[in-house]
Amino acid sequence: MYRRGQEIVLQDIESLEKVPVTVVMYDTMQGILAINKEDDWVWYREESNAEHGWPSPYYKCIKKVVKKRKKKRK
């Protein structure tokens, strides 16, 4: 779903705060481990992680930043 190095924008479900992050790791049980703009490594939990007992706040992905690919040489 999310790949290492991918830039995404997450939104807090309760406060609607937007957080741009870079994905380090994605796990369906724990959430998204990402680096924020302060260079802090933080676990961002999705609503689906609540069933595993993880505390809030919960986030949802609102935007995936698409990187431009380099053209291959022939």
TORDREN-918561 format. One record per residue (C-alpha): chain; x, y, z. Coordinates in Angstrom, 2 decimals. Example, Ala and Ser with C-alpha at 12.3 -4.5 7.8 and 13.67 -1.06 7.14 Angstrom:
BEGIN
<r unit="A" east="12.30" north="-4.50" up="7.80"/>
<r unit="A" east="13.67" north="-1.06" up="7.14"/>
***
This chain:
BEGIN
<r unit="A" east="0.00" north="0.00" up="0.00"/>
<r unit="A" east="2.77" north="2.45" up="0.96"/>
<r unit="A" east="6.38" north="2.05" up="-0.10"/>
<r unit="A" east="9.57" north="3.07" up="1.61"/>
<r unit="A" east="10.60" north="6.59" up="0.60"/>
<r unit="A" east="7.12" north="7.50" up="-0.63"/>
<r unit="A" east="5.91" north="10.96" up="0.36"/>
<r unit="A" east="2.32" north="11.18" up="1.56"/>
<r unit="A" east="0.08" north="13.67" up="3.36"/>
<r unit="A" east="-1.82" north="12.35" up="6.37"/>
<r unit="A" east="-4.78" north="14.01" up="8.06"/>
<r unit="A" east="-5.72" north="13.59" up="11.73"/>
<r unit="A" east="-9.31" north="12.36" up="11.81"/>
<r unit="A" east="-10.28" north="14.38" up="14.91"/>
<r unit="A" east="-8.42" north="17.69" up="14.54"/>
<r unit="A" east="-8.16" north="17.63" up="10.70"/>
<r unit="A" east="-4.47" north="18.63" up="10.99"/>
<r unit="A" east="-2.48" north="17.77" up="7.85"/>
<r unit="A" east="0.96" north="16.20" up="8.24"/>
<r unit="A" east="3.35" north="15.68" up="5.28"/>
<r unit="A" east="5.59" north="12.64" up="5.92"/>
<r unit="A" east="8.00" north="10.25" up="4.22"/>
<r unit="A" east="7.19" north="6.56" up="4.67"/>
<r unit="A" east="9.80" north="4.35" up="6.29"/>
<r unit="A" east="7.66" north="1.23" up="6.77"/>
<r unit="A" east="4.01" north="0.21" up="6.49"/>
<r unit="A" east="2.49" north="-2.53" up="8.62"/>
<r unit="A" east="-1.20" north="-3.49" up="8.57"/>
<r unit="A" east="-1.27" north="-4.12" up="12.33"/>
<r unit="A" east="0.83" north="-1.16" up="13.54"/>
<r unit="A" east="0.26" north="1.55" up="10.92"/>
<r unit="A" east="2.72" north="3.75" up="9.09"/>
<r unit="A" east="6.21" north="4.42" up="10.44"/>
<r unit="A" east="7.22" north="7.73" up="8.90"/>
<r unit="A" east="9.57" north="10.69" up="9.20"/>
<r unit="A" east="7.88" north="14.07" up="9.63"/>
<r unit="A" east="9.27" north="17.50" up="8.75"/>
<r unit="A" east="11.08" north="17.74" up="12.12"/>
<r unit="A" east="12.99" north="14.52" up="11.25"/>
<r unit="A" east="11.17" north="12.59" up="14.00"/>
<r unit="A" east="10.27" north="8.94" up="13.42"/>
<r unit="A" east="6.61" north="8.49" up="14.39"/>
<r unit="A" east="4.02" north="5.71" up="14.12"/>
<r unit="A" east="0.88" north="7.05" up="12.47"/>
<r unit="A" east="-2.10" north="4.79" up="13.17"/>
<r unit="A" east="-5.05" north="4.26" up="10.85"/>
<r unit="A" east="-8.61" north="3.63" up="12.06"/>
<r unit="A" east="-8.24" north="-0.04" up="11.16"/>
<r unit="A" east="-5.46" north="-0.28" up="13.79"/>
<r unit="A" east="-7.94" north="0.49" up="16.61"/>
<r unit="A" east="-9.10" north="-3.14" up="16.67"/>
<r unit="A" east="-5.56" north="-4.17" up="17.67"/>
<r unit="A" east="-5.63" north="-1.89" up="20.72"/>
<r unit="A" east="-3.46" north="0.99" up="19.48"/>
<r unit="A" east="-4.35" north="4.36" up="21.05"/>
<r unit="A" east="-5.49" north="7.38" up="19.05"/>
<r unit="A" east="-4.92" north="9.78" up="17.27"/>
<r unit="A" east="-5.77" north="8.09" up="14.00"/>
<r unit="A" east="-4.82" north="9.34" up="10.56"/>
<r unit="A" east="-5.97" north="8.81" up="7.00"/>
<r unit="A" east="-3.97" north="9.31" up="3.83"/>
<r unit="A" east="-5.37" north="12.20" up="1.80"/>
<r unit="A" east="-2.63" north="12.52" up="-0.82"/>
<r unit="A" east="0.21" north="10.49" up="-2.30"/>
<r unit="A" east="2.94" north="12.67" up="-3.79"/>
<r unit="A" east="3.94" north="11.28" up="-7.18"/>
<r unit="A" east="7.62" north="11.50" up="-8.01"/>
<r unit="A" east="8.70" north="12.04" up="-11.57"/>
<r unit="A" east="10.51" north="9.07" up="-13.06"/>
<r unit="A" east="13.72" north="9.37" up="-14.97"/>
<r unit="A" east="13.61" north="8.27" up="-18.58"/>
<r unit="A" east="15.61" north="5.16" up="-19.41"/>
<r unit="A" east="18.40" north="5.44" up="-21.88"/>
<r unit="A" east="18.40" north="3.11" up="-24.85"/>
***
